[in-house]
Structures are given as structure tokens and as C-alpha cells.
Amino acid sequence: MDIRALNAAQKYAAARPAMEPVPGTGQGLSETLGETARDFAQTFHEGEETAKAAMIGEADPHALVQALAQTQLAVETAVTVRDKVVEAYQEILRMPV
């Protein structure tokens, strides 16, 4: 047997577990996406509450800036994910059947 083929087979066997889901988590794609959407909504809600508190003088201006930065980061992340999903969908549509 060729040493290179054996080495490649060993590397593949070592890398394969990294690609498999972690057992025991029990989360599928729908649960993960649902959890992400709830986190996204929670970030927005916290930003709104901090902004309201800052308007009436109950919140520190630094807390307002931090909440706005977190909200901006969440929106930019959501837009990036949306763009990637649309790009992947368009790539699938371009595939010949």
C-alpha cells in the first residue's frame, strides 16, 4: 500500500469527527435558528429599554452607547447572514439540472 494513501486515509479519519454534530446537544437547525432569533429580539428589546431610560435620565449615557453598539452589531450580523442565504439560494438556482 502507498504511504501517501494511508496517510490521507488517517488524516480523513481524524478530521471526520470535527464535521459531525456534537452528540447530546439535541439541537437541530430549527432550534438553533429559533434561539438565534430570540437572542436577536432580546438585544433589540434591551436597546430600546436602555434608550427609553436614557431619555428620562435614568440610564448612564455610556450604557446607551453600549446598547446602541450591540444593537448595531446585531443588525449588521443579521444583514450579513441574510445576504449569504440569498447568495446561496441564487447559486442553487443557477445550477444546471
PyMOL commands that place a pseudoatom at each C-alpha (Angstrom):
pseudoatom trace, name=CA, resn=MET, resi=1, chain=A, elem=C, hetatm=0, pos=[0.000, 0.000, 0.000]
pseudoatom trace, name=CA, resn=ASP, resi=2, chain=A, elem=C, hetatm=0, pos=[1.172, 3.502, -0.819]
pseudoatom trace, name=CA, resn=ILE, resi=3, chain=A, elem=C, hetatm=0, pos=[2.231, 5.513, 2.237]
pseudoatom trace, name=CA, resn=ARG, resi=4, chain=A, elem=C, hetatm=0, pos=[0.579, 8.678, 0.877]
pseudoatom trace, name=CA, resn=ALA, resi=5, chain=A, elem=C, hetatm=0, pos=[-2.785, 6.939, 0.526]
pseudoatom trace, name=CA, resn=LEU, resi=6, chain=A, elem=C, hetatm=0, pos=[-2.527, 5.547, 4.040]
pseudoatom trace, name=CA, resn=ASN, resi=7, chain=A, elem=C, hetatm=0, pos=[-1.565, 8.970, 5.383]
pseudoatom trace, name=CA, resn=ALA, resi=8, chain=A, elem=C, hetatm=0, pos=[-4.515, 10.582, 3.576]
pseudoatom trace, name=CA, resn=ALA, resi=9, chain=A, elem=C, hetatm=0, pos=[-6.907, 7.981, 4.983]
pseudoatom trace, name=CA, resn=GLN, resi=10, chain=A, elem=C, hetatm=0, pos=[-5.630, 8.622, 8.504]
pseudoatom trace, name=CA, resn=LYS, resi=11, chain=A, elem=C, hetatm=0, pos=[-5.993, 12.397, 8.095]
pseudoatom trace, name=CA, resn=TYR, resi=12, chain=A, elem=C, hetatm=0, pos=[-9.545, 11.952, 6.808]
pseudoatom trace, name=CA, resn=ALA, resi=13, chain=A, elem=C, hetatm=0, pos=[-10.464, 9.700, 9.730]
pseudoatom trace, name=CA, resn=ALA, resi=14, chain=A, elem=C, hetatm=0, pos=[-9.028, 12.249, 12.170]
pseudoatom trace, name=CA, resn=ALA, resi=15, chain=A, elem=C, hetatm=0, pos=[-10.912, 15.166, 10.566]
pseudoatom trace, name=CA, resn=ARG, resi=16, chain=A, elem=C, hetatm=0, pos=[-14.237, 13.378, 10.240]
pseudoatom trace, name=CA, resn=PRO, resi=17, chain=A, elem=C, hetatm=0, pos=[-15.366, 13.773, 13.894]
pseudoatom trace, name=CA, resn=ALA, resi=18, chain=A, elem=C, hetatm=0, pos=[-14.886, 17.545, 13.614]
pseudoatom trace, name=CA, resn=MET, resi=19, chain=A, elem=C, hetatm=0, pos=[-17.571, 17.658, 10.936]
pseudoatom trace, name=CA, resn=GLU, resi=20, chain=A, elem=C, hetatm=0, pos=[-20.148, 15.629, 12.853]
pseudoatom trace, name=CA, resn=PRO, resi=21, chain=A, elem=C, hetatm=0, pos=[-22.654, 17.231, 15.233]
pseudoatom trace, name=CA, resn=VAL, resi=22, chain=A, elem=C, hetatm=0, pos=[-21.898, 17.096, 18.920]
pseudoatom trace, name=CA, resn=PRO, resi=23, chain=A, elem=C, hetatm=0, pos=[-23.892, 14.256, 20.471]
pseudoatom trace, name=CA, resn=GLY, resi=24, chain=A, elem=C, hetatm=0, pos=[-26.147, 15.094, 23.355]
pseudoatom trace, name=CA, resn=THR, resi=25, chain=A, elem=C, hetatm=0, pos=[-26.944, 18.664, 22.319]
pseudoatom trace, name=CA, resn=GLY, resi=26, chain=A, elem=C, hetatm=0, pos=[-30.255, 17.610, 20.776]
pseudoatom trace, name=CA, resn=GLN, resi=27, chain=A, elem=C, hetatm=0, pos=[-30.485, 20.817, 18.796]
pseudoatom trace, name=CA, resn=GLY, resi=28, chain=A, elem=C, hetatm=0, pos=[-31.274, 20.799, 15.150]
pseudoatom trace, name=CA, resn=LEU, resi=29, chain=A, elem=C, hetatm=0, pos=[-31.163, 23.653, 12.711]
pseudoatom trace, name=CA, resn=SER, resi=30, chain=A, elem=C, hetatm=0, pos=[-34.665, 24.880, 13.541]
pseudoatom trace, name=CA, resn=GLU, resi=31, chain=A, elem=C, hetatm=0, pos=[-33.952, 25.036, 17.280]
pseudoatom trace, name=CA, resn=THR, resi=32, chain=A, elem=C, hetatm=0, pos=[-30.669, 26.857, 16.687]
pseudoatom trace, name=CA, resn=LEU, resi=33, chain=A, elem=C, hetatm=0, pos=[-32.288, 29.388, 14.367]
pseudoatom trace, name=CA, resn=GLY, resi=34, chain=A, elem=C, hetatm=0, pos=[-35.157, 29.913, 16.800]
pseudoatom trace, name=CA, resn=GLU, resi=35, chain=A, elem=C, hetatm=0, pos=[-32.732, 30.528, 19.648]
pseudoatom trace, name=CA, resn=THR, resi=36, chain=A, elem=C, hetatm=0, pos=[-30.757, 32.962, 17.499]
pseudoatom trace, name=CA, resn=ALA, resi=37, chain=A, elem=C, hetatm=0, pos=[-33.923, 34.860, 16.584]
pseudoatom trace, name=CA, resn=ARG, resi=38, chain=A, elem=C, hetatm=0, pos=[-34.894, 35.106, 20.262]
pseudoatom trace, name=CA, resn=ASP, resi=39, chain=A, elem=C, hetatm=0, pos=[-31.424, 36.435, 21.134]
pseudoatom trace, name=CA, resn=PHE, resi=40, chain=A, elem=C, hetatm=0, pos=[-31.704, 38.965, 18.312]
pseudoatom trace, name=CA, resn=ALA, resi=41, chain=A, elem=C, hetatm=0, pos=[-35.106, 40.154, 19.560]
pseudoatom trace, name=CA, resn=GLN, resi=42, chain=A, elem=C, hetatm=0, pos=[-33.804, 40.309, 23.135]
pseudoatom trace, name=CA, resn=THR, resi=43, chain=A, elem=C, hetatm=0, pos=[-30.885, 42.506, 22.029]
pseudoatom trace, name=CA, resn=PHE, resi=44, chain=A, elem=C, hetatm=0, pos=[-33.331, 44.892, 20.346]
pseudoatom trace, name=CA, resn=HIS, resi=45, chain=A, elem=C, hetatm=0, pos=[-35.590, 44.949, 23.389]
pseudoatom trace, name=CA, resn=GLU, resi=46, chain=A, elem=C, hetatm=0, pos=[-32.696, 45.717, 25.745]
pseudoatom trace, name=CA, resn=GLY, resi=47, chain=A, elem=C, hetatm=0, pos=[-31.504, 48.509, 23.430]
pseudoatom trace, name=CA, resn=GLU, resi=48, chain=A, elem=C, hetatm=0, pos=[-34.964, 50.049, 23.363]
pseudoatom trace, name=CA, resn=GLU, resi=49, chain=A, elem=C, hetatm=0, pos=[-35.316, 49.861, 27.135]
pseudoatom trace, name=CA, resn=THR, resi=50, chain=A, elem=C, hetatm=0, pos=[-31.916, 51.479, 27.643]
pseudoatom trace, name=CA, resn=ALA, resi=51, chain=A, elem=C, hetatm=0, pos=[-32.793, 54.234, 25.149]
pseudoatom trace, name=CA, resn=LYS, resi=52, chain=A, elem=C, hetatm=0, pos=[-36.086, 54.934, 26.959]
pseudoatom trace, name=CA, resn=ALA, resi=53, chain=A, elem=C, hetatm=0, pos=[-34.297, 55.028, 30.306]
pseudoatom trace, name=CA, resn=ALA, resi=54, chain=A, elem=C, hetatm=0, pos=[-31.673, 57.417, 28.899]
pseudoatom trace, name=CA, resn=MET, resi=55, chain=A, elem=C, hetatm=0, pos=[-34.365, 59.763, 27.575]
pseudoatom trace, name=CA, resn=ILE, resi=56, chain=A, elem=C, hetatm=0, pos=[-35.842, 60.226, 31.038]
pseudoatom trace, name=CA, resn=GLY, resi=57, chain=A, elem=C, hetatm=0, pos=[-32.449, 60.412, 32.717]
pseudoatom trace, name=CA, resn=GLU, resi=58, chain=A, elem=C, hetatm=0, pos=[-32.434, 57.022, 34.423]
pseudoatom trace, name=CA, resn=ALA, resi=59, chain=A, elem=C, hetatm=0, pos=[-29.609, 55.478, 32.393]
pseudoatom trace, name=CA, resn=ASP, resi=60, chain=A, elem=C, hetatm=0, pos=[-25.968, 56.349, 32.032]
pseudoatom trace, name=CA, resn=PRO, resi=61, chain=A, elem=C, hetatm=0, pos=[-25.003, 57.737, 28.594]
pseudoatom trace, name=CA, resn=HIS, resi=62, chain=A, elem=C, hetatm=0, pos=[-22.263, 55.098, 28.388]
pseudoatom trace, name=CA, resn=ALA, resi=63, chain=A, elem=C, hetatm=0, pos=[-24.861, 52.349, 28.822]
pseudoatom trace, name=CA, resn=LEU, resi=64, chain=A, elem=C, hetatm=0, pos=[-26.877, 53.907, 25.996]
pseudoatom trace, name=CA, resn=VAL, resi=65, chain=A, elem=C, hetatm=0, pos=[-23.862, 53.960, 23.681]
pseudoatom trace, name=CA, resn=GLN, resi=66, chain=A, elem=C, hetatm=0, pos=[-23.057, 50.358, 24.556]
pseudoatom trace, name=CA, resn=ALA, resi=67, chain=A, elem=C, hetatm=0, pos=[-26.648, 49.231, 23.953]
pseudoatom trace, name=CA, resn=LEU, resi=68, chain=A, elem=C, hetatm=0, pos=[-26.739, 51.041, 20.612]
pseudoatom trace, name=CA, resn=ALA, resi=69, chain=A, elem=C, hetatm=0, pos=[-23.432, 49.458, 19.586]
pseudoatom trace, name=CA, resn=GLN, resi=70, chain=A, elem=C, hetatm=0, pos=[-24.740, 45.984, 20.477]
pseudoatom trace, name=CA, resn=THR, resi=71, chain=A, elem=C, hetatm=0, pos=[-27.921, 46.622, 18.506]
pseudoatom trace, name=CA, resn=GLN, resi=72, chain=A, elem=C, hetatm=0, pos=[-25.939, 47.870, 15.523]
pseudoatom trace, name=CA, resn=LEU, resi=73, chain=A, elem=C, hetatm=0, pos=[-23.736, 44.782, 15.632]
pseudoatom trace, name=CA, resn=ALA, resi=74, chain=A, elem=C, hetatm=0, pos=[-26.819, 42.531, 15.783]
pseudoatom trace, name=CA, resn=VAL, resi=75, chain=A, elem=C, hetatm=0, pos=[-28.365, 44.265, 12.760]
pseudoatom trace, name=CA, resn=GLU, resi=76, chain=A, elem=C, hetatm=0, pos=[-25.131, 44.064, 10.771]
pseudoatom trace, name=CA, resn=THR, resi=77, chain=A, elem=C, hetatm=0, pos=[-24.833, 40.369, 11.612]
pseudoatom trace, name=CA, resn=ALA, resi=78, chain=A, elem=C, hetatm=0, pos=[-28.433, 39.698, 10.562]
pseudoatom trace, name=CA, resn=VAL, resi=79, chain=A, elem=C, hetatm=0, pos=[-27.916, 41.563, 7.282]
pseudoatom trace, name=CA, resn=THR, resi=80, chain=A, elem=C, hetatm=0, pos=[-24.729, 39.612, 6.581]
pseudoatom trace, name=CA, resn=VAL, resi=81, chain=A, elem=C, hetatm=0, pos=[-26.440, 36.287, 7.260]
pseudoatom trace, name=CA, resn=ARG, resi=82, chain=A, elem=C, hetatm=0, pos=[-29.402, 37.293, 5.093]
pseudoatom trace, name=CA, resn=ASP, resi=83, chain=A, elem=C, hetatm=0, pos=[-27.070, 38.268, 2.248]
pseudoatom trace, name=CA, resn=LYS, resi=84, chain=A, elem=C, hetatm=0, pos=[-25.252, 34.933, 2.472]
pseudoatom trace, name=CA, resn=VAL, resi=85, chain=A, elem=C, hetatm=0, pos=[-28.525, 32.995, 2.452]
pseudoatom trace, name=CA, resn=VAL, resi=86, chain=A, elem=C, hetatm=0, pos=[-29.770, 34.921, -0.591]
pseudoatom trace, name=CA, resn=GLU, resi=87, chain=A, elem=C, hetatm=0, pos=[-26.435, 34.400, -2.330]
pseudoatom trace, name=CA, resn=ALA, resi=88, chain=A, elem=C, hetatm=0, pos=[-26.569, 30.644, -1.652]
pseudoatom trace, name=CA, resn=TYR, resi=89, chain=A, elem=C, hetatm=0, pos=[-30.162, 30.480, -2.905]
pseudoatom trace, name=CA, resn=GLN, resi=90, chain=A, elem=C, hetatm=0, pos=[-29.227, 32.295, -6.102]
pseudoatom trace, name=CA, resn=GLU, resi=91, chain=A, elem=C, hetatm=0, pos=[-26.282, 29.942, -6.574]
pseudoatom trace, name=CA, resn=ILE, resi=92, chain=A, elem=C, hetatm=0, pos=[-28.620, 26.961, -6.248]
pseudoatom trace, name=CA, resn=LEU, resi=93, chain=A, elem=C, hetatm=0, pos=[-30.966, 28.483, -8.825]
pseudoatom trace, name=CA, resn=ARG, resi=94, chain=A, elem=C, hetatm=0, pos=[-28.067, 28.824, -11.272]
pseudoatom trace, name=CA, resn=MET, resi=95, chain=A, elem=C, hetatm=0, pos=[-27.157, 25.139, -11.008]
pseudoatom trace, name=CA, resn=PRO, resi=96, chain=A, elem=C, hetatm=0, pos=[-27.978, 23.117, -14.111]
pseudoatom trace, name=CA, resn=VAL, resi=97, chain=A, elem=C, hetatm=0, pos=[-30.417, 20.278, -13.606]
for i in range(1, 97): cmd.bond("trace and resi %d" % i, "trace and resi %d" % (i + 1))
show_as sticks, trace
zoom trace
